[in-house]
Every structure is written in structure tokens, then in C-alpha cells.
Amino acid sequence: MPLYEYRCEEDGDLITLLRPMAEADEPVDDPDGLNRSFHRVHSVFTVEAPVPPRMAECATPPPGGCCGGGCHH
């Protein structure tokens, strides 16, 4: 099941729920019992991956090629 984020219309509080896709746009009960209204928001995320040491050396190729051709520039 996917995770969905919902923002409170009254105070901007953000909650994350694990729900079936078929229920993604269904109304959300206020988890704090305050009868607040929530609407679904599109989640954004990034993925950071480490750069292998050999590629880090080749980040800026010198004139005439780089690292003896090891990074295929």
C-alpha cells in the first residue's frame, strides 16, 4: 500500500497515511479528534546516492580527457 500525505486546511498540519490506492481521495478522519478538514497533497522526495570515488575524481574533466578515460568522457 502506498503512503499519502494530507494537509489540514485550518492549521497546515501535515499527516501521512498508509492507504489503499482506491481510498487515496476519500475523506480523512482527524487523528487528533478536532474535526479538522484534510486534503491530499502531492508528495515530493529526492534520492541522494553517494558518488563512487572514481567518478568523484572525474567530476570536472581536465582539457583533453579525464582520469585516463576512466569515466568515459
Backbone bond lengths (Angstrom), bond angles and torsions (degrees), N, CA, C in turn:
res aa  C-N    CA-C-N  psi(-1)  N-CA   C-N-CA  omega(-1)  CA-C   N-CA-C  phi
1 M - - - 1.448 - - 1.535 109.26 -
2 P 1.314 116.42 141.17 1.469 119.94 179.42 1.529 112.94 -82.54
3 L 1.322 114.05 159.81 1.461 121.81 173.85 1.524 108.78 -93.43
4 Y 1.319 117.02 138.83 1.457 122.66 177.27 1.518 108.92 -126.69
5 E 1.329 115.98 145.08 1.458 121.18 177.28 1.524 109.82 -106.16
6 Y 1.331 114.88 141.79 1.462 121.57 -179.63 1.526 107.86 -132.57
7 R 1.343 116.18 135.77 1.462 121.53 -179.95 1.528 109.52 -109.21
8 C 1.323 114.83 136.97 1.461 121.80 178.35 1.523 108.73 -72.82
9 E 1.316 116.64 130.87 1.464 121.41 -179.65 1.527 112.10 -72.84
10 E 1.323 117.02 -25.50 1.460 120.36 -177.78 1.535 113.38 -83.01
11 D 1.327 117.65 -46.84 1.467 119.44 -173.61 1.531 115.00 -124.35
12 G 1.336 117.89 1.12 1.464 121.05 177.33 1.511 115.15 80.05
13 D 1.333 118.32 4.03 1.462 122.12 178.70 1.531 109.20 -57.07
14 L 1.317 117.27 139.71 1.461 122.36 -179.35 1.515 109.37 -112.93
15 I 1.342 116.56 128.46 1.465 121.19 176.76 1.517 108.34 -123.74
16 T 1.321 115.77 155.41 1.462 122.74 178.54 1.520 107.95 -121.83
17 L 1.336 115.82 130.55 1.461 120.82 -179.58 1.516 110.69 -125.96
18 L 1.315 115.79 143.15 1.454 122.98 173.10 1.519 106.23 -93.89
19 R 1.354 116.12 111.32 1.466 120.45 -175.02 1.524 110.32 -139.96
20 P 1.323 116.46 155.33 1.469 118.99 172.66 1.530 109.60 -64.94
21 M 1.314 116.93 150.60 1.464 121.52 179.82 1.524 111.43 -56.21
22 A 1.316 117.28 -36.90 1.464 121.59 -178.36 1.529 111.98 -64.33
23 E 1.352 117.31 -19.08 1.467 120.88 -179.11 1.522 112.72 -106.91
24 A 1.315 117.90 8.54 1.467 121.55 -174.33 1.519 113.18 -56.63
25 D 1.313 118.18 -38.96 1.464 121.35 -176.93 1.528 113.67 -102.09
26 E 1.325 116.40 9.31 1.463 120.10 177.67 1.533 109.28 -71.84
27 P 1.336 117.63 156.27 1.466 119.94 177.26 1.531 111.61 -56.74
28 V 1.336 115.22 149.29 1.461 122.05 -178.44 1.526 108.64 -111.74
29 D 1.323 116.01 130.56 1.461 120.08 174.34 1.521 108.77 -75.09
30 D 1.316 116.36 139.27 1.460 121.91 177.87 1.533 108.44 -65.68
31 P 1.341 117.99 118.33 1.464 119.61 -177.97 1.532 113.11 -65.26
32 D 1.338 117.50 -20.22 1.463 121.27 179.29 1.528 112.83 -96.28
33 G 1.345 117.13 0.89 1.457 121.40 178.20 1.519 114.42 69.16
34 L 1.345 117.61 25.49 1.468 121.33 -178.26 1.526 113.13 -98.25
35 N 1.328 117.13 6.35 1.466 123.75 -179.77 1.524 113.34 59.52
36 R 1.334 117.19 30.34 1.462 120.49 175.85 1.520 109.73 -75.71
37 S 1.324 116.50 157.81 1.469 122.49 178.59 1.523 109.25 -100.16
38 F 1.320 116.25 137.35 1.456 122.53 179.15 1.515 109.81 -121.91
39 H 1.333 116.54 145.52 1.464 121.20 173.35 1.525 108.25 -127.92
40 R 1.303 114.86 148.35 1.462 120.76 -177.79 1.518 110.37 -71.29
41 V 1.327 115.84 139.59 1.465 121.69 175.68 1.517 108.68 -120.28
42 H 1.319 115.80 154.12 1.461 120.01 177.37 1.514 108.80 -80.50
43 S 1.308 115.51 124.67 1.460 121.40 -179.82 1.516 110.48 -77.99
44 V 1.311 115.00 145.20 1.462 120.97 173.94 1.517 108.03 -126.62
45 F 1.297 115.63 144.78 1.450 119.51 179.64 1.521 109.15 -150.48
46 T 1.303 115.32 162.36 1.456 121.38 175.69 1.515 108.38 -127.88
47 V 1.282 114.41 156.55 1.458 120.81 176.35 1.513 107.36 -123.26
48 E 1.308 115.80 126.25 1.452 120.34 177.71 1.517 108.29 -110.40
49 A 1.302 115.50 129.54 1.454 120.47 178.61 1.518 108.25 -120.92
50 P 1.322 117.11 140.51 1.463 119.09 178.10 1.520 110.31 -65.45
51 V 1.313 115.60 147.12 1.458 121.47 177.48 1.519 107.77 -88.04
52 P 1.333 118.44 125.47 1.463 119.61 177.58 1.532 109.69 -56.58
53 P 1.344 118.41 143.06 1.463 121.45 -177.05 1.528 113.54 -50.92
54 R 1.289 118.48 -41.58 1.465 121.34 -178.09 1.529 110.75 -63.37
55 M 1.350 117.49 -39.05 1.457 121.37 179.64 1.531 110.68 -71.85
56 A 1.334 117.69 -33.55 1.458 120.61 178.98 1.526 110.13 -61.33
57 E 1.330 117.08 -36.58 1.460 121.44 177.88 1.523 110.81 -64.34
58 C 1.295 117.72 -27.78 1.458 122.93 -173.80 1.524 112.54 -100.75
59 A 1.310 118.15 13.60 1.459 120.17 -176.35 1.520 111.87 -57.39
60 T 1.326 118.51 -40.03 1.454 122.59 177.09 1.521 107.77 -124.16
61 P 1.316 116.75 101.38 1.460 118.84 -175.94 1.533 111.57 -68.13
62 P 1.342 116.68 136.71 1.451 119.82 175.04 1.526 110.34 -73.23
63 P 1.319 117.98 164.02 1.474 119.88 177.73 1.513 111.04 -56.53
64 G 1.296 116.10 137.50 1.458 120.53 176.97 1.516 114.74 87.88
65 G 1.320 118.98 8.81 1.465 120.98 179.89 1.503 110.80 121.42
66 C 1.315 116.41 178.08 1.460 117.85 -179.54 1.520 110.89 -139.46
67 C 1.273 114.89 144.15 1.470 122.59 170.12 1.528 112.62 47.55
68 G 1.288 116.40 34.37 1.464 118.62 -179.09 1.505 112.57 68.42
69 G 1.325 118.41 23.70 1.468 120.84 179.39 1.508 113.51 85.03
70 G 1.351 117.83 5.72 1.464 121.08 -174.37 1.516 114.16 -66.30
71 C 1.341 117.74 -22.54 1.469 117.72 -178.65 1.524 111.19 -109.24
72 H 1.297 117.28 15.85 1.473 123.10 170.24 1.520 114.05 61.85
73 H 1.332 118.55 36.11 1.480 121.37 174.75 1.498 109.65 -82.50
